[in-house]
């Protein structure tokens, strides 16, 4: 009687044993491989099959590299601070301090059930005071270096979440990326991170990273470096204008514009300034004041939308074009923003689509571009300049559930114009990151906590809902906010805003190398051993959030000599979404979430893992397929049956099926290549093809137990449970298969399958040539094709051009 494949009988047994034996504990650093998933947020709903896809993929990599003899660091932790947890807790009428640990426990149990080979001894949560103590410590180091300052500033504000946001947290249609609600503007006192100081470093170092080109492009576009020129336009009064007297009284001078195309200046027909421009603020007419006020309420991301209707208003003033002395009107338009360039541009409708739309709407002159430009004259009025779209990072949140900011404000010291740097030899002139006077003055009275008093713990609040006017819930807790000044010891107030949810995830990959260290955030020697991360897997939606912020923190820490690395993640691979079978995003409201627990209950863990890896290329979005699930189950069932079949076991090499053994060697080579190139679906396909050959062999199909073990080893990264059970129960091995070594490839036994290249003559298929390598030159392939009599007769000794698409098709085009 054949043995039945019943995964429920043994899968939990192996979960327990692997944990008890700690077989995935990180070994001493030899040839290292740091394999990391993007820090997950543990929601109350637990894992769905989209989560399982990315975690299974990183697990396949980690298991493969262990088998290859590498020291693998494969940790897991929890990014548990922030708005999602707090909003969920408010809805459930619970405190996130109580709710989040339960969510973590659910996630952790599901991950263990999935057989994910994490080193759980390194686990931590961003909400653990032993962790966020060091997040607060890092905040203080950044403050002392001049990277952080505080000022009242207009910010994006979510009325639903009642908190300020960074620009990166606002979607293209002006909504909060977390809750999906409309964003407004509000002026609030904010801590601001000077990420713009690192714009060039963030750009330049992208080229050395093994990242998807799309992610690199998104970061480059977000940073938005533009090379061009500054040109000053003199403001002149229109004598009949209502503003002539105002111009004289205010002594209005020039308007400086930034342009990437200074050579088009002779065709400029207007100056367009932003509503935030200082010149606009000088204008007193009511309709202009109303336009400016209305424009400032709009989001920048909406104002700069290329598809948006352009609006504007004439100022009544004119400017003199310094190149040709022509008088051109000055307009205010909401599609120009105050923070980019100098908040002003020269409008060239003849060379810019956006300017042309504006000119047509308001009947402004349109001039053809002048191809003859006086270079010397242009140089006399142009100064080279570089501008960026990147803006400094708003780092305050007016919410409860986040890391408390370890800063104290003393009004007495503020009145005396005292800052932290005034009290030390390291005065502001010696700062690593120089500050202008305004930035410096905004820090009067602000002092970091004494580092020995960290962590500053988040207090338990019964009522922690955010205030209606932008104030933090912590501001209501007097016993927490009231403190003494670190400088003069008089009464002072703690900062009551908290850090954004990105703070803890900006550096967690560093802490995983040294998670139990109570004396410092990390050991520099351990960082040097493990960093940068070799393999980082996660969603593309984090391109200009977590990925950009993490790179910035690492570069800042390098500047402070706290790290010897300049980049956190050497290699990045993005996962495609898993959507429901109805082709919609999985959502509770749609009732279409696929719970991995249900699949495991019916089919087992390995079936789920194989399905996740086989459905599609890793980076491709894919709809969940019940058909693929059934196919994966049948595949594993057949593996179980063939390994349990004594008729397939050869006593010695003399009795082996040499064709199957050779194909096994080819499969080992193919699996090794596919996993190393994150082509997991291709790897599963190779395994399935080999099983088909093994089952249907016209010969005996027998292999020795040694070769059967090799097959189980190459299957084990994908299906750790069935391979472990067969390894021990059938093949009688005592040590875990996951502690074994990847099989060596016998290159002599590898079957090199020919690659078939279709050949067309003038677009019609006329034959096929076989090549052994994709690296074969086009000329050689053409020679092979020309030797084929069927193909040659269509060429008839004519001259021809060759069009070759590598690995796909060869086309002869006769002249």
Buried (B, 14 or more C-beta within 10 A) or exposed (E): EEEEBEBEEBBBEBBEEBEEEEBBEBEEBEEBBBBBBBBBBBBBBBBBBBBBBBBBBBBBBBBBBBBBEBBBBBBBBBBBBBBBBBBBBBEEEBBBBEBBBEBBEBBBBBBBBBBBBBBBEBBBBBBBBEBBBBBBBBBBBBBBBBBBBBBEBBBBBBEBBBBBBBBBBBEEEBBBBBEEEEBBBBEBBBBBBBBBBBBEBBBEBBEEBEBBEEBBEBBBEBBBBBEBBBBBBBBBBBEEBEBBEBBEEEEBEBBBBBBEBBBBBBBBBBBBBBBBBBBBEBBEBEEBEEBBEEBBEBBBBBBBBEEBEBBBBBBBBBBBBBBBEBEBBBBBBBBBBBBBBBBBBBBBBBBBEBBBBBBEEBEBBBBEEBEEBEEEBBEEBBEEBEBBBBBBBBBBBBBBBBBBBBBBBBBBBBEEEBBBBBEEEEEBEEBBBEBEEEBBBBBBBBBBBEEEEBBBEBBEBEEBEBEEEBBBBBBBBEEBBEBEBBBBEEEBBBBBBBBBBBBBBBBBBBBBBBBEBEEEBBEBEBBEBBBBBBBBBBBBEBBBBBBBBBBBBBBBBBBBEBBEBBBBBBBBBBBBBBBBEEEEEBEEEEEBBBBBEEBBEEBBBBBBBBBBBBBBEBEEEBBBBEEBBEBBBEBBBBBBBBBBBEEBBBEEEEEBBEBBBBBBBBBBBBBBEBBEEBBBBBBBBBBBBBBEBBBEBEEBBBBBBEBBBBBBBBBBBBBBBBBBBBBBEBBEBEEBBBEBEBBEBEEEBBEEEEEEBBBBBEEEEBBBBEBEEEEBEEEEBBEBBBEBEEBBEBBEEEEBEEEBEEEEEBBBEEE
